[in-house]
């Protein structure tokens, strides 16, 4: 895996309709995701996220609109990085410390409000290419 600096807007995807906007970043050999509120995640999805991260109270904090770091780990704890064809270059799946996560670099249609700096499909796919280059050898 590459250890360069990279930071993009990304949506954490849960289930078929849940998503939360945030920033996915890599710097200094670490991978980090910072969620900006709960987005379109249901309370059940938020509780699952609490369990996955081992952070009680996370659901309430995100519901209140807080920005929270969901993970900040060394790249050695990132595995099973995949870029499925059905994401059309705009998303990825990975595991962080054995916990599965899905990300989209394209704004999901169910997002409640788009951040002001959201770009289009081309920019989202470019983000997918950048992450693929950074996290895989091919």
Backbone as CSV, one residue per row, in Angstrom:
resi,resn,N_x,N_y,N_z,CA_x,CA_y,CA_z,C_x,C_y,C_z
1,UNK,0.830,-1.194,0.000,0.000,0.000,0.000,0.869,1.250,0.000
2,UNK,0.407,2.229,-0.666,1.067,3.513,-0.751,0.863,4.288,0.552
3,UNK,1.795,5.144,0.922,1.633,5.926,2.153,1.571,7.422,1.874
4,UNK,1.165,7.804,0.703,1.074,9.225,0.376,-0.109,9.890,1.088
5,UNK,-0.219,11.205,0.918,-1.317,11.972,1.498,-2.483,11.999,0.507
6,UNK,-3.679,11.709,1.017,-4.885,11.735,0.189,-6.058,12.073,1.092
7,UNK,-6.932,12.933,0.616,-8.135,13.289,1.380,-9.250,13.602,0.404
8,UNK,-10.405,12.924,0.584,-11.544,13.155,-0.295,-12.848,13.121,0.495
9,UNK,-13.839,13.732,-0.081,-15.198,13.607,0.426,-15.652,12.180,0.133
10,UNK,-16.282,11.541,1.106,-16.766,10.175,0.922,-18.010,9.978,1.765
11,UNK,-18.834,9.028,1.348,-20.015,8.665,2.118,-19.836,7.253,2.640
12,UNK,-20.009,7.088,3.936,-20.070,5.765,4.530,-21.422,5.191,4.140
13,UNK,-21.425,3.986,3.591,-22.652,3.352,3.130,-22.977,2.181,4.059
14,UNK,-24.233,2.107,4.499,-24.693,0.990,5.328,-26.043,0.530,4.789
15,UNK,-26.190,-0.770,4.626,-27.437,-1.295,4.085,-27.645,-0.812,2.664
16,UNK,-28.884,-0.831,2.217,-29.157,-0.396,0.843,-29.531,1.078,0.758
17,UNK,-29.808,1.716,1.895,-30.232,3.115,1.833,-29.514,4.036,2.810
18,UNK,-28.702,3.524,3.707,-28.062,4.368,4.712,-26.755,4.950,4.226
19,UNK,-26.527,6.232,4.505,-25.266,6.873,4.144,-25.021,8.068,5.057
20,UNK,-23.737,8.345,5.272,-23.335,9.514,6.054,-22.107,10.123,5.402
21,UNK,-22.174,11.415,5.137,-21.059,12.118,4.505,-19.924,12.321,5.489
22,UNK,-18.724,12.398,4.939,-17.559,12.664,5.767,-16.326,12.832,4.911
23,UNK,-15.178,12.771,5.569,-13.901,12.915,4.888,-13.066,11.668,5.158
24,UNK,-12.633,11.044,4.080,-11.746,9.890,4.164,-10.355,10.395,3.847
25,UNK,-9.412,10.113,4.731,-8.063,10.620,4.531,-6.991,9.606,4.848
26,UNK,-5.851,9.802,4.209,-4.687,8.966,4.447,-3.482,9.891,4.532
27,UNK,-2.756,9.746,5.620,-1.557,10.561,5.798,-0.674,9.901,6.852
28,UNK,0.624,9.961,6.637,1.558,9.428,7.613,1.371,7.956,7.905
29,UNK,0.945,7.193,6.885,0.755,5.762,7.066,-0.494,5.386,7.844
30,UNK,-1.459,6.308,7.920,-2.707,6.051,8.646,-3.905,6.325,7.748
31,UNK,-5.008,5.622,8.015,-6.279,5.835,7.327,-7.281,6.327,8.355
32,UNK,-8.046,7.342,7.973,-8.968,7.985,8.916,-10.273,8.322,8.198
33,UNK,-11.389,8.129,8.908,-12.674,8.591,8.392,-13.360,9.410,9.462
34,UNK,-13.767,10.604,9.060,-14.464,11.536,9.943,-15.873,11.732,9.396
35,UNK,-16.873,11.309,10.148,-18.273,11.446,9.730,-18.802,12.811,10.161
36,UNK,-19.574,13.428,9.282,-20.165,14.739,9.550,-21.658,14.569,9.798
37,UNK,-21.999,14.179,11.011,-23.395,13.962,11.363,-23.888,12.603,10.897
38,UNK,-25.164,12.346,11.127,-25.729,11.021,10.834,-26.162,10.832,9.392
39,UNK,-26.315,11.912,8.641,-26.741,11.785,7.255,-28.066,11.057,7.168
40,UNK,-28.120,10.017,6.324,-29.341,9.243,6.118,-29.243,7.877,6.795
41,UNK,-28.446,7.774,7.855,-28.349,6.510,8.596,-29.532,6.390,9.551
42,UNK,-30.120,5.201,9.589,-31.217,4.957,10.526,-30.643,4.757,11.923
43,UNK,-31.495,4.783,12.929,-31.023,4.554,14.292,-30.441,3.147,14.422
44,UNK,-31.026,2.176,13.749,-30.480,0.823,13.769,-29.080,0.766,13.165
45,UNK,-28.883,1.465,12.063,-27.561,1.509,11.434,-26.555,2.234,12.335
46,UNK,-27.005,3.274,13.007,-26.129,3.987,13.945,-25.722,3.088,15.114
47,UNK,-26.655,2.289,15.615,-26.340,1.360,16.715,-25.345,0.293,16.232
48,UNK,-25.509,-0.179,14.999,-24.544,-1.125,14.427,-23.166,-0.474,14.341
49,UNK,-23.127,0.778,13.947,-21.874,1.513,13.861,-21.231,1.665,15.242
50,UNK,-22.051,1.880,16.258,-21.535,1.927,17.638,-20.838,0.617,17.982
51,UNK,-21.477,-0.493,17.643,-20.895,-1.806,17.939,-19.611,-2.026,17.152
52,UNK,-19.616,-1.682,15.878,-18.432,-1.881,15.032,-17.240,-1.077,15.526
53,UNK,-17.497,0.129,15.990,-16.408,1.003,16.433,-16.093,0.848,17.916
54,UNK,-16.990,0.179,18.653,-16.778,0.039,20.092,-16.912,1.356,20.828
55,UNK,-17.788,2.238,20.324,-17.945,3.574,20.900,-19.390,3.836,21.311
56,UNK,-19.757,3.474,22.544,-21.101,3.785,23.031,-21.342,5.298,22.972
57,UNK,-22.558,5.677,22.614,-22.904,7.093,22.534,-22.658,7.702,21.170
58,UNK,-22.002,6.976,20.281,-21.710,7.480,18.947,-22.992,7.827,18.203
59,UNK,-24.019,6.983,18.317,-25.295,7.222,17.619,-25.897,8.560,18.034
60,UNK,-25.912,8.822,19.321,-26.489,10.079,19.803,-25.670,11.285,19.349
61,UNK,-24.347,11.152,19.393,-23.483,12.269,18.980,-23.686,12.603,17.497
62,UNK,-23.735,11.573,16.643,-23.952,11.829,15.220,-25.352,12.380,14.966
63,UNK,-26.348,11.882,15.701,-27.714,12.384,15.558,-27.797,13.866,15.916
64,UNK,-26.990,14.282,16.882,-26.953,15.688,17.283,-26.161,16.558,16.305
65,UNK,-25.599,15.924,15.259,-24.904,16.681,14.224,-23.416,16.848,14.439
66,UNK,-22.853,16.145,15.406,-21.420,16.268,15.660,-20.608,15.641,14.529
67,UNK,-19.391,16.125,14.384,-18.407,15.528,13.493,-17.539,14.625,14.352
68,UNK,-17.450,13.345,13.972,-16.713,12.371,14.775,-15.784,11.535,13.908
69,UNK,-14.616,11.244,14.435,-13.697,10.324,13.777,-14.168,8.912,14.099
70,UNK,-14.521,8.148,13.060,-14.987,6.771,13.266,-13.822,5.806,13.375
71,UNK,-12.758,6.087,12.639,-11.534,5.311,12.805,-10.337,6.131,12.349
72,UNK,-9.208,5.836,12.950,-7.920,6.445,12.617,-6.889,5.380,12.949
73,UNK,-6.499,4.616,11.940,-5.687,3.423,12.172,-4.467,3.389,11.241
74,UNK,-3.435,2.656,11.663,-2.308,2.435,10.752,-2.774,1.633,9.535
75,UNK,-2.162,1.880,8.390,-2.533,1.162,7.173,-2.373,-0.347,7.334
76,UNK,-1.545,-0.779,8.253,-1.377,-2.215,8.488,-2.658,-2.860,9.000
77,UNK,-3.604,-2.060,9.519,-4.875,-2.584,10.014,-5.978,-2.516,8.960
78,UNK,-5.624,-2.108,7.749,-6.585,-2.014,6.648,-6.383,-3.218,5.739
79,UNK,-7.468,-3.933,5.469,-7.358,-5.114,4.625,-8.570,-5.300,3.742
80,UNK,-8.492,-6.329,2.913,-9.584,-6.697,1.998,-10.123,-5.493,1.232
81,UNK,-9.234,-4.688,0.705,-9.622,-3.507,-0.068,-10.087,-3.972,-1.445
82,UNK,-11.320,-3.584,-1.795,-11.901,-3.989,-3.069,-12.621,-2.799,-3.717
83,UNK,-12.609,-2.811,-5.015,-13.288,-1.785,-5.810,-14.224,-2.505,-6.774
84,UNK,-15.402,-2.937,-6.269,-16.314,-3.742,-7.092,-16.738,-3.027,-8.376
85,UNK,-16.876,-3.792,-9.442,-17.258,-3.225,-10.734,-18.596,-2.501,-10.656
86,UNK,-19.499,-2.976,-9.794,-20.837,-2.386,-9.737,-20.858,-1.028,-9.027
87,UNK,-19.712,-0.564,-8.535,-19.605,0.814,-8.024,-19.152,1.759,-9.135
88,UNK,-18.909,1.224,-10.328,-18.537,2.004,-11.512,-17.384,2.962,-11.247
89,UNK,-16.416,2.499,-10.456,-15.230,3.304,-10.168,-15.435,4.352,-9.102
90,UNK,-16.617,4.409,-8.515,-16.903,5.464,-7.550,-17.091,4.991,-6.126
91,UNK,-16.574,3.803,-5.793,-16.742,3.325,-4.427,-15.806,2.179,-4.116
92,UNK,-15.718,1.853,-2.825,-14.847,0.753,-2.408,-15.366,0.102,-1.140
93,UNK,-14.881,-1.098,-0.929,-15.133,-1.847,0.299,-13.772,-2.132,0.918
94,UNK,-13.729,-2.117,2.233,-12.496,-2.461,2.922,-12.820,-2.888,4.338
95,UNK,-11.819,-3.433,5.003,-11.958,-3.774,6.409,-10.933,-2.974,7.195
96,UNK,-11.362,-2.491,8.337,-10.497,-1.777,9.257,-10.491,-2.571,10.553
97,UNK,-9.328,-3.104,10.886,-9.201,-3.967,12.067,-10.226,-5.101,12.022
98,UNK,-10.459,-5.631,10.823,-11.385,-6.743,10.639,-12.841,-6.356,10.525
99,UNK,-13.166,-5.084,10.629,-14.550,-4.598,10.563,-14.826,-4.072,9.152
100,UNK,-15.908,-4.539,8.501,-16.185,-4.105,7.128,-16.796,-2.703,7.054
101,UNK,-16.353,-1.968,6.029,-16.901,-0.640,5.726,-17.058,-0.538,4.222
102,UNK,-18.067,0.243,3.796,-18.278,0.550,2.379,-18.308,2.058,2.231
103,UNK,-17.661,2.534,1.171,-17.622,3.970,0.910,-17.989,4.258,-0.534
104,UNK,-18.673,5.381,-0.721,-18.961,5.895,-2.052,-18.298,7.258,-2.172
105,UNK,-17.705,7.514,-3.329,-17.130,8.826,-3.608,-18.081,9.652,-4.465
106,UNK,-19.245,9.066,-4.743,-20.328,9.737,-5.466,-21.467,9.962,-4.487
107,UNK,-22.066,11.119,-4.520,-23.154,11.419,-3.592,-24.327,10.468,-3.791
108,UNK,-24.705,9.700,-2.749,-25.881,8.837,-2.865,-27.140,9.674,-3.068
109,UNK,-28.100,9.122,-3.755,-29.321,9.862,-4.035,-30.158,10.130,-2.794
110,UNK,-29.935,9.351,-1.743,-30.764,9.518,-0.552,-30.194,10.515,0.453
111,UNK,-29.099,11.189,0.115,-28.541,12.135,1.077,-29.515,13.269,1.310
112,UNK,-29.584,13.680,2.550,-30.569,14.691,2.925,-30.167,16.092,2.492
113,UNK,-28.899,16.402,2.558,-28.409,17.704,2.125,-26.993,17.518,1.610
114,UNK,-26.728,18.066,0.451,-25.403,17.918,-0.134,-24.458,18.977,0.423
115,UNK,-23.246,18.569,0.831,-22.252,19.570,1.209,-22.006,20.501,0.035
116,UNK,-21.660,21.736,0.314,-21.504,22.743,-0.727,-20.393,22.401,-1.717
117,UNK,-19.418,21.608,-1.293,-18.274,21.323,-2.151,-18.378,19.987,-2.889
118,UNK,-19.575,19.450,-3.044,-19.751,18.185,-3.755,-19.593,18.428,-5.249
119,UNK,-18.755,17.612,-5.862,-18.554,17.698,-7.307,-19.395,16.627,-7.982
120,UNK,-19.258,16.498,-9.255,-20.072,15.570,-10.024,-19.508,14.167,-10.110
121,UNK,-20.068,13.412,-11.052,-19.707,12.015,-11.236,-18.230,11.869,-11.599
122,UNK,-17.733,12.715,-12.469,-16.329,12.633,-12.875,-15.383,12.781,-11.693
123,UNK,-15.679,13.714,-10.815,-14.832,13.921,-9.639,-14.923,12.741,-8.680
124,UNK,-16.113,12.170,-8.543,-16.277,11.003,-7.679,-15.515,9.801,-8.197
125,UNK,-15.565,9.600,-9.494,-14.815,8.486,-10.084,-13.319,8.742,-10.005
126,UNK,-12.903,9.995,-10.118,-11.481,10.328,-9.965,-11.033,10.017,-8.537
127,UNK,-11.900,10.290,-7.568,-11.602,9.936,-6.185,-11.433,8.437,-6.024
128,UNK,-12.290,7.658,-6.682,-12.172,6.205,-6.644,-10.854,5.733,-7.231
129,UNK,-10.439,6.336,-8.348,-9.156,5.967,-8.950,-7.994,6.318,-8.023
130,UNK,-8.083,7.469,-7.371,-7.001,7.875,-6.459,-6.875,6.915,-5.290
131,UNK,-8.020,6.512,-4.732,-7.979,5.559,-3.612,-7.504,4.186,-4.063
132,UNK,-7.906,3.773,-5.236,-7.441,2.483,-5.749,-5.931,2.493,-5.907
133,UNK,-5.411,3.564,-6.446,-3.966,3.691,-6.618,-3.248,3.707,-5.267
134,UNK,-3.833,4.376,-4.289,-3.215,4.511,-2.973,-3.266,3.236,-2.135
135,UNK,-4.341,2.458,-2.284,-4.547,1.327,-1.388,-4.294,-0.056,-1.989
136,UNK,-4.047,-0.089,-3.285,-3.778,-1.385,-3.922,-2.521,-1.276,-4.760
137,UNK,-2.032,-2.401,-5.150,-0.841,-2.413,-5.999,-1.205,-2.500,-7.474
138,UNK,-2.532,-2.480,-7.774,-2.893,-2.572,-9.181,-4.227,-2.061,-9.508
